[in-house]
Amino acid sequence: MILGAAPNPHMADHSRKILVAVVDAHAGHRNQVASALMSFYQVAAFDNFDQAMEALVRTPPCVVLLDERIVPRAGGDPIALTRQLLRGVPIIRTLARHPSQLGSALYDTDACLEKPYRRSTLIKTISSLVNKTVEAEWETLAPQYRESLRRTVDSFNNISDLIDKGEPLVYTEITEACGPLVDAVSNHDFKVILNGVKGHDNYSYVHSLRVATLLSLFGHTIGLKGEDLNLLASGGLLHDIGKMTIPHEVLNKPGRLDDVELQVMRSHVSKSVDYLKLCDHLPKGVLTIAAQHHEKLDGKGYPHGLHGSQLNELARMASIVDIFGALTDRRVYKEPMSPEDALTLMTERMGGEIDQSLLALFRAMLLDAATPTA
């Protein structure tokens, strides 16, 4: 069996893990949360506690942001009532004061956020609760694997703040975060990392980490080492960061995108490139991966319709890995395609789109990675 995603026992209830409920009387705060989370989660916003609970009992969210000023119409403790009505759903209390002022009430919530807070803080707080079981399992891993997962997810989530502020990322921080991943690839010991993100709800992070891993493995297979492998891993982790500006309903639409939605989705490439250009000392290869991973040899890709010799080997490798990753990724609306079926589709239906010689090498690489060592 070719290396790939194993069945996920949590898939049956994963559809509920796309909804974050915001219960806050302040319209500005509701809008800010919805905007901050637009590429990560579907957001349901309410200005009334009773209406919120009535709706959320029917469609349980993955987490509730409950403002301290929201109270039930009939009175009572809103935290206790939320616990009673939405059993097992984590509660984040949003406050206009420091959490220390809550006293004993602090222990009734899963987390507190003092306004104003950073976008990355909001995302990390929600993600840590939604992915509590998955990330808790990271603590049982050997230090190098735990370090790889922790550092890459933190770096990935921090980028959202930088994009909001128009501030460049620090490339050395990305390469340092990817260092343990490159070491694992070089030692033929990366499967633990791929297995570690199964069930994680942050699709953009999971996809980017898988691309980073497989792209650096691809580079290792053709003889690249050291900084070249780090470039591939970093490029893979950063290749889709423009998607942080794409609305969740477009990113996660189950059916075919209409023309307007397709244009919005495809804009993630130019947004990734525009942002990465802000970074000083960014290797050209990282920019190439972001800019050209949706281009095709027959000129029918996007955003520039490049073709043939206009696509260097790095762009061709990135295209193969990104397509394979997308086909074999798990989404809230679909099961992953098996690696064997994905490679067959890429061979039989994409002959003019992707480099078939590199694809054959990629297939051999996956077969070799899946073969147990003596």
C-alpha positions in Angstrom: 0.0 0.0 0.0 1.3 3.4 -1.0 1.9 5.9 1.8 -1.2 7.9 2.5 -4.0 8.8 4.8 -5.6 6.2 7.0 -9.3 6.1 7.8 -10.3 8.6 10.5 -12.7 7.3 13.2 -13.7 10.9 13.9 -14.8 11.6 10.4 -18.5 10.9 11.1 -18.7 13.9 13.4 -16.2 16.1 11.7 -18.9 18.1 9.9 -19.8 19.8 13.2 -16.3 21.0 13.6 -16.6 23.8 11.2 -18.9 26.0 13.3 -17.8 28.6 15.8 -20.6 30.4 17.6 -20.1 34.0 18.7 -22.6 35.3 21.3 -22.0 39.0 21.8 -24.2 42.1 21.9 -21.6 44.2 20.2 -22.0 44.1 16.4 -18.4 45.3 15.8 -16.9 42.5 17.8 -19.1 39.9 16.1 -18.0 41.2 12.7 -14.3 41.2 13.8 -14.5 37.6 14.9 -16.2 36.5 11.7 -13.6 38.3 9.6 -10.7 36.9 11.6 -11.9 33.3 11.3 -13.3 33.5 7.7 -10.7 31.1 6.2 -10.6 28.8 9.2 -14.2 28.3 10.4 -17.8 28.9 9.6 -19.1 31.5 12.1 -22.6 31.8 13.5 -23.1 35.2 15.2 -25.8 36.1 17.8 -26.6 39.1 19.8 -29.1 37.3 22.1 -28.4 34.4 24.4 -31.7 32.7 24.2 -31.9 32.8 20.4 -28.3 31.5 20.2 -29.0 28.5 22.4 -32.2 27.7 20.5 -30.2 27.6 17.2 -27.1 25.9 18.6 -29.0 23.1 20.2 -30.1 22.1 16.7 -26.6 22.6 15.2 -24.0 22.2 17.9 -20.8 24.2 17.3 -17.2 23.2 17.9 -16.8 26.1 20.3 -18.7 29.0 21.7 -17.4 32.5 22.3 -19.6 33.9 25.0 -19.2 37.5 26.0 -19.5 38.4 29.7 -22.2 40.9 29.1 -24.6 38.4 27.5 -27.2 37.1 29.9 -30.3 34.8 29.5 -33.7 36.6 29.3 -34.9 34.8 32.5 -31.6 35.4 34.3 -29.3 32.7 35.6 -25.7 31.8 35.0 -25.1 31.8 31.2 -22.1 29.5 31.5 -24.0 26.9 33.5 -26.9 27.1 31.0 -24.6 26.8 28.0 -23.0 23.7 29.6 -26.4 22.2 30.2 -27.7 22.8 26.7 -24.4 22.2 24.7 -22.8 19.3 26.5 -19.2 18.9 25.8 -18.8 22.1 23.7 -15.9 24.2 24.9 -16.7 27.8 26.1 -14.4 30.8 25.6 -15.4 33.8 27.7 -14.7 37.1 26.0 -14.0 39.9 28.5 -13.5 43.7 28.7 -11.3 43.1 31.8 -8.4 41.0 32.7 -9.3 37.3 33.4 -7.8 37.6 36.9 -10.8 39.7 37.8 -13.2 36.8 37.2 -12.1 35.1 40.3 -13.8 31.6 40.8 -15.8 32.2 37.6 -12.7 31.7 35.6 -12.7 28.0 36.4 -16.2 27.6 34.8 -14.8 28.3 31.3 -12.4 26.5 29.0 -10.5 29.7 28.1 -10.8 33.5 28.4 -9.8 36.3 26.0 -9.4 39.9 27.1 -10.5 42.4 24.4 -8.8 43.5 22.3 -6.9 40.4 21.3 -4.8 39.4 18.4 -6.2 37.3 15.5 -3.5 34.7 16.1 -4.5 34.5 19.7 -8.1 33.8 18.8 -7.2 31.2 16.2 -4.8 29.4 18.6 -7.3 29.4 21.4 -10.0 27.9 19.3 -7.7 25.5 17.6 -6.3 24.3 20.9 -9.8 23.4 22.2 -11.1 21.9 18.9 -7.9 19.9 18.4 -7.3 19.2 22.1 -7.3 15.4 21.7 -5.2 15.5 18.5 -2.6 17.8 19.9 -2.5 16.1 23.3 -1.3 13.0 21.5 1.7 15.0 20.2 3.0 15.0 23.8 3.5 11.3 23.6 5.8 11.6 20.6 9.6 11.7 20.6 10.9 15.2 21.1 11.9 15.8 17.5 8.4 15.0 16.1 6.6 16.9 18.8 8.9 19.9 18.1 8.2 19.7 14.4 4.4 19.7 14.9 4.3 22.3 17.6 6.7 24.8 15.8 5.1 24.4 12.4 1.5 24.9 13.6 2.6 27.9 15.7 4.4 29.5 12.8 1.5 28.9 10.5 -1.0 30.4 12.8 1.2 33.4 13.6 1.3 34.4 9.9 -2.4 35.4 10.1 -1.5 38.3 12.4 1.3 39.4 10.2 -0.9 39.4 7.1 -3.5 41.5 8.9 -0.9 44.1 9.9 0.8 44.0 6.5 4.1 43.0 8.2 6.5 40.6 6.6 7.2 37.2 8.0 10.7 36.4 9.2 12.0 33.7 6.9 14.5 32.3 9.4 11.6 31.6 11.8 10.0 29.5 9.2 13.1 27.6 8.3 13.8 27.0 12.0 10.3 25.6 12.4 10.8 23.3 9.4 14.2 22.1 10.6 12.9 19.1 12.6 10.7 18.2 9.6 13.7 18.2 7.3 15.7 16.1 9.7 12.9 13.5 9.8 12.7 13.4 6.0 16.5 13.1 5.8 16.4 10.2 8.3 13.5 8.4 6.4 11.5 8.9 9.6 8.7 11.3 8.7 5.6 9.2 8.8 5.0 10.0 12.5 4.6 13.7 11.5 2.1 12.9 8.8 0.2 10.6 11.2 0.3 13.3 13.8 -2.0 15.7 11.9 -4.7 13.2 11.1 -7.9 14.4 12.6 -6.6 18.0 13.0 -9.4 20.4 11.9 -7.2 23.2 10.5 -7.3 22.0 6.9 -5.0 24.7 5.5 -2.3 23.8 8.1 -2.7 20.1 7.5 -2.5 20.4 3.7 0.5 22.8 3.9 2.4 20.5 6.3 1.7 17.5 4.1 2.9 19.4 1.0 6.0 20.6 3.0 6.8 17.0 4.0 6.2 15.4 0.6 8.0 18.1 -1.3 11.1 17.9 0.9 10.9 14.1 0.6 10.7 14.5 -3.2 13.8 16.7 -3.1 15.6 14.2 -0.9 14.8 11.5 -3.4 16.4 13.4 -6.2 19.5 14.1 -4.2 18.9 17.6 -2.6 20.3 18.2 0.9 20.7 20.9 3.6 19.4 24.3 2.7 17.8 23.1 -0.5 15.6 20.7 1.5 14.8 23.5 4.0 13.7 25.7 1.1 11.3 23.0 -0.2 9.8 22.4 3.3 9.5 26.1 3.9 8.0 26.7 0.5 5.5 23.9 1.1 4.4 25.4 4.4 4.0 28.8 2.8 2.6 28.0 -0.6 -1.1 28.6 0.2 -0.9 31.4 2.8 -3.0 33.6 0.6 -5.9 31.3 1.5 -6.0 33.0 4.9 -7.8 35.8 3.1 -10.4 33.6 1.4 -13.8 33.2 3.0 -14.5 29.8 4.7 -17.6 29.2 2.6 -15.6 29.4 -0.6 -12.7 27.3 0.7 -15.0 24.6 2.0 -17.8 24.6 -0.6 -18.7 21.0 -1.3 -20.0 21.5 -4.8 -18.6 23.2 -7.9 -17.6 26.9 -7.4 -19.4 29.4 -9.6 -17.4 31.8 -11.7 -17.2 34.5 -9.0 -16.3 32.0 -6.3 -13.7 30.5 -8.6 -12.1 33.9 -9.2 -12.0 34.5 -5.4 -10.4 31.1 -4.8 -7.8 31.6 -7.5 -6.8 34.9 -6.1 -5.1 33.1 -3.2 -2.1 32.7 -5.5 -1.5 36.4 -6.2 -2.2 37.2 -2.5 0.4 34.6 -1.4 2.9 36.1 -3.8 2.2 39.7 -2.9 2.6 38.9 0.8 5.7 36.9 0.4 7.4 39.7 -1.6 7.3 41.8 1.6 9.8 39.4 3.1 13.5 40.3 2.9 15.9 37.6 1.9 13.2 35.2 0.8 14.7 32.6 -1.6 13.4 32.8 -5.1 12.4 29.1 -4.9 9.9 29.8 -2.1 8.2 32.4 -4.3 8.3 30.1 -7.3 6.5 27.4 -5.3 3.7 29.8 -4.2 3.4 31.5 -7.6 3.4 28.4 -9.9 2.0 25.4 -8.1 -1.3 25.8 -10.0 0.3 26.3 -13.5 0.2 23.4 -16.0 2.5 22.2 -18.7 -0.3 22.6 -21.3 -0.7 26.3 -20.4 -4.2 25.8 -18.9 -3.2 26.5 -15.3 -3.4 29.8 -13.4 -2.7 32.6 -12.7 -0.5 33.3 -15.8 -1.1 30.3 -18.1 2.6 29.4 -18.2 3.5 26.3 -20.2 6.3 23.9 -21.1 9.8 25.2 -20.6 8.4 28.3 -18.7 8.0 25.9 -15.7 11.2 24.9 -14.1 11.7 21.6 -12.2 10.8 23.2 -8.8 7.4 24.4 -10.2 6.7 21.0 -11.7 7.5 19.2 -8.5 5.3 21.6 -6.4 2.4 21.1 -8.8 2.6 17.3 -8.5 2.8 17.4 -4.7 0.0 19.9 -4.4 -2.4 18.0 -6.6 -1.6 14.7 -4.9 -2.1 16.4 -1.5 -5.4 17.9 -2.5 -6.7 14.6 -3.8 -5.6 12.6 -0.7 -6.5 15.3 1.9 -9.5 14.7 4.1 -12.1 17.4 4.0 -15.3 18.0 6.0 -17.3 17.2 2.9 -15.4 14.3 1.5 -13.3 11.2 2.3 -9.7 11.3 1.0 -9.0 9.6 -2.3 -6.6 6.6 -1.8 -3.0 7.4 -2.9 -3.2 4.6 -5.5 -6.3 6.1 -7.0 -4.9 9.6 -6.9 -1.7 8.6 -8.7 -3.8 6.7 -11.3 -5.9 9.7 -12.0 -2.9 11.9 -12.2 -1.3 9.5 -14.7 -4.3 8.8 -16.9 -6.2 12.1 -16.9 -3.4 14.7 -16.4 -0.9 13.6 -19.0 -0.6 17.0 -20.6 -0.8 19.0 -17.4 2.0 17.6 -15.2 5.5 16.2 -15.8 4.9 12.5 -16.1 8.6 11.7 -15.7 8.6 13.4 -12.3 5.3 11.8 -11.5 6.8 8.4 -12.1 9.6 9.3 -9.7 7.1 10.6 -7.2 5.2 7.3 -7.4 8.4 5.3 -6.9 9.3 7.5 -3.9 5.9 6.8 -2.2 6.2 3.1 -2.9 9.7 3.1 -1.4 8.5 5.1 1.6 5.7 2.7 2.2 7.9 -0.4 2.1 8.9 -1.7 5.6 12.6 -1.8 6.3 14.1 -5.1 7.3 
